Amino acid sequence: MDGRPTSIEQLREVTQPPEVRLRANAEHWTASLYLRDVSPYLTWMLLKTSISANGVTGLMILVGWSTAAALLVPGIGGAALALVLGQLQMLVDCSDGEVARWRNTRSPAGVFLDKVGHYSTEALIPIALGIRAAGWPLELPADFAWTTAGFALALVIVLNKALNDMVHVARANAGLDRLSDRKGEAEPSQRLIARLRRLARFLPFHRLYHSVELTMLAFATAVIGLFLPGLVAERWLLLILLPLAVLALGGHFVAIMASKRVRF
């Protein structure tokens, strides 16, 4: 639309249509819970400036990188800062799309930048967790085990995220229609795998690897660490997250191959 919104209600109507609010996979639970209620106020302020939607996405990327950097600050202070910045990143992530929808400036470049923001942030956070578990300053080669675990976790998380994009690339190369973001699209066609997938919803550890959940875990670990010696809590966090991430990656791959998403 041309110009600026005249009310928050008008802004919501244009920038938060049902097809946005009802997305099954693209909408993080924090957005559904409260961020979409708050984001129009940030979007309202952004629309008073000349910043583009891609510029807002750039801000989202910087906030995400700052989230990972905050985890390099030892103790509960760094974890608390990362927790706040992780929420702020998601808030800005809501607003960049709203700015694009209001100004009708949605573009492949914006989608690409959004992917860069989430991929890079969710790779940098586990790397920072590895450095955090090793302690600062690093003592090499003694601390290689923990930094390597952080890099390994980052690799598995990025691979897991990439699987979804691989599905879209595979469908496009095969000449299939674009998948709609609705519940049921990813449901495996094989009965056993479908049951296992539904069972996983009762213990959704595969959802722990988003930047928001990782910062929540880092903060909770920092609180627990107040009552434990040294870096025990931070190291146990890595030891738990890494094998679960590998399991989530394998399960995600099997679920995709068993679903209709990669079938004619």
C-alpha positions in Angstrom: 0.0 0.0 0.0 1.0 3.6 -0.5 1.7 5.9 2.4 1.7 5.0 6.1 -1.0 3.1 8.0 -3.6 5.1 9.8 -4.1 2.6 12.6 -2.6 -0.5 14.1 -5.8 -2.3 13.1 -5.3 -1.4 9.4 -1.7 -2.4 9.6 -2.6 -5.8 11.0 -5.3 -6.4 8.4 -2.8 -5.8 5.5 0.4 -7.3 7.0 -1.0 -10.2 9.0 -3.5 -11.9 6.7 -4.8 -15.4 7.6 -2.4 -17.1 5.2 0.4 -15.6 7.4 -1.0 -16.3 10.8 -2.0 -19.9 9.9 1.3 -21.1 8.4 2.1 -24.5 9.9 5.9 -24.4 9.6 7.1 -20.9 8.8 5.6 -19.3 11.9 7.6 -19.9 15.1 5.5 -20.6 18.3 6.7 -17.4 19.9 5.2 -15.5 16.9 1.8 -17.2 17.4 2.0 -16.8 21.2 2.8 -13.1 21.5 5.3 -11.6 18.9 2.6 -11.1 16.2 0.7 -9.0 18.8 3.8 -6.8 19.4 5.3 -6.7 15.9 2.8 -4.2 14.4 4.0 -1.5 16.8 7.7 -2.1 15.7 6.5 -2.2 12.1 4.6 1.1 12.6 7.8 2.8 13.7 9.9 1.3 10.9 7.3 2.5 8.3 8.0 6.0 9.5 11.6 5.7 8.2 13.0 5.0 4.7 14.4 1.6 5.7 13.5 -1.1 3.2 12.2 -4.5 4.1 15.6 -6.0 3.2 17.1 -3.4 5.4 15.0 -4.7 8.3 16.1 -8.2 7.5 19.7 -7.0 7.7 18.9 -5.7 11.2 17.5 -9.1 12.0 20.7 -10.7 10.9 22.8 -8.4 13.0 20.6 -9.1 16.1 21.0 -12.8 15.5 24.8 -12.6 15.3 24.8 -10.4 18.4 22.8 -13.2 20.1 25.6 -15.7 19.5 28.2 -13.1 20.5 26.4 -12.6 23.8 27.0 -16.2 24.7 30.7 -15.6 24.7 30.2 -13.5 27.8 30.8 -15.9 30.7 28.2 -16.6 33.4 24.5 -15.9 33.6 24.8 -12.3 32.3 25.8 -13.4 28.8 23.1 -16.1 28.7 20.5 -13.6 29.9 21.5 -11.1 27.2 21.4 -13.9 24.6 17.9 -14.8 25.7 16.6 -11.2 25.3 18.4 -10.8 21.9 17.0 -14.1 20.7 13.5 -12.9 21.3 14.3 -9.5 19.7 15.6 -11.3 16.6 12.3 -13.1 16.2 10.4 -9.8 16.7 12.4 -8.1 13.9 11.9 -11.2 11.8 8.2 -10.7 12.1 8.5 -7.0 11.1 10.6 -7.4 8.0 7.8 -9.4 6.3 5.2 -6.9 7.5 7.1 -4.0 6.1 7.4 -5.9 2.8 3.7 -6.7 2.7 2.7 -3.1 3.5 5.0 -1.7 0.8 4.4 -4.6 -1.6 8.2 -5.1 -1.9 8.4 -8.8 -1.4 11.3 -10.3 -3.4 13.5 -13.4 -3.7 16.3 -11.3 -2.3 14.3 -10.8 0.9 13.7 -14.5 1.2 17.4 -15.2 0.6 18.5 -12.7 3.2 16.0 -14.2 5.7 17.5 -17.7 5.1 21.0 -16.2 5.6 19.9 -14.7 8.9 18.5 -17.9 10.3 21.1 -20.3 9.0 24.0 -18.2 10.2 22.5 -17.4 13.6 21.6 -21.1 14.2 25.2 -22.1 13.2 26.9 -19.4 15.3 25.0 -20.1 18.5 26.1 -23.7 18.9 29.7 -22.7 18.1 29.4 -20.1 20.9 28.0 -22.8 23.2 31.1 -24.9 22.4 33.4 -22.0 23.3 31.4 -21.3 26.4 31.7 -24.9 27.5 35.5 -24.8 26.9 35.8 -21.7 29.1 37.5 -18.4 28.4 40.3 -17.9 27.6 40.7 -21.0 25.5 43.5 -23.4 26.4 44.5 -25.2 23.2 44.7 -28.1 22.5 43.0 -29.1 25.7 39.8 -27.3 24.8 39.5 -28.7 21.3 37.0 -31.3 22.4 34.4 -28.7 23.4 34.9 -26.3 20.6 34.8 -29.3 18.1 31.6 -30.4 19.7 30.1 -26.9 19.2 31.1 -26.9 15.5 29.7 -30.4 15.1 26.4 -29.4 16.6 26.4 -26.4 14.3 26.9 -28.6 11.2 24.1 -31.0 12.2 21.7 -28.1 12.9 22.4 -26.5 9.5 22.1 -29.8 7.7 18.7 -30.4 9.4 17.5 -27.0 8.3 18.8 -27.5 4.8 16.7 -30.7 4.4 13.5 -28.6 4.1 15.1 -26.3 1.5 16.3 -29.4 -0.4 12.7 -30.6 -0.7 11.7 -27.3 -2.4 14.7 -27.5 -4.7 14.0 -31.1 -5.6 10.3 -30.4 -6.3 11.2 -27.4 -8.5 13.8 -29.4 -10.5 11.2 -32.2 -10.9 8.7 -29.7 -12.2 6.3 -30.2 -9.3 4.1 -27.5 -7.8 5.3 -25.5 -4.8 4.3 -27.0 -1.4 1.7 -25.1 0.6 2.5 -24.5 4.2 -0.3 -26.4 5.7 -0.6 -29.1 8.3 -0.7 -32.5 6.8 1.7 -31.8 3.9 4.6 -33.4 5.7 2.7 -36.4 7.0 4.5 -39.6 6.1 2.5 -42.0 3.9 3.9 -45.1 5.6 1.9 -46.0 8.7 4.8 -46.9 11.0 6.8 -43.8 10.3 3.6 -41.7 10.7 3.1 -43.2 14.1 6.7 -42.5 15.1 6.3 -38.9 13.9 3.2 -38.4 16.0 4.9 -40.0 19.0 7.8 -37.5 18.6 5.3 -34.7 19.2 5.0 -35.8 22.8 8.8 -35.4 23.2 9.6 -32.7 20.6 13.4 -32.6 21.2 13.8 -32.0 17.4 12.4 -28.4 18.1 15.3 -27.6 20.4 17.6 -26.3 17.7 16.0 -23.0 16.8 17.9 -19.9 18.0 15.1 -19.1 20.5 15.1 -22.6 22.1 18.9 -22.7 22.1 19.1 -19.4 24.0 16.4 -20.6 26.5 18.5 -23.7 27.1 21.7 -21.7 27.5 20.0 -19.5 30.1 18.5 -22.4 32.0 21.9 -24.1 31.9 23.5 -20.9 33.3 21.1 -20.8 36.1 21.8 -24.5 36.9 25.5 -23.7 36.6 25.2 -21.4 39.6 24.9 -24.4 41.8 27.5 -26.7 40.1 31.3 -26.4 40.0 33.1 -25.0 37.0 31.6 -25.6 33.5 29.8 -28.8 34.3 26.4 -27.6 33.3 27.5 -26.0 30.0 29.4 -29.2 29.0 26.5 -31.5 29.8 24.3 -29.3 27.6 26.5 -30.0 24.6 26.8 -33.7 25.5 23.0 -33.9 25.5 22.3 -31.7 22.5 24.7 -33.2 20.0 23.4 -36.9 19.9 19.8 -35.7 20.0 20.6 -33.4 17.0 22.0 -36.3 15.1 18.8 -38.3 15.9 16.6 -35.4 14.9 18.5 -35.2 11.6 18.1 -38.9 10.8 14.4 -38.8 11.7 13.8 -35.7 9.6 15.4 -37.4 6.6 13.4 -40.6 7.0 10.2 -38.6 7.4 10.8 -36.6 4.2 11.6 -39.7 2.2 8.4 -41.4 3.5 6.2 -38.4 2.8 4.4 -37.3 -0.4 6.6 -34.2 -0.6 9.2 -35.9 -2.7 6.8 -38.2 -4.7 5.0 -37.7 -7.9 
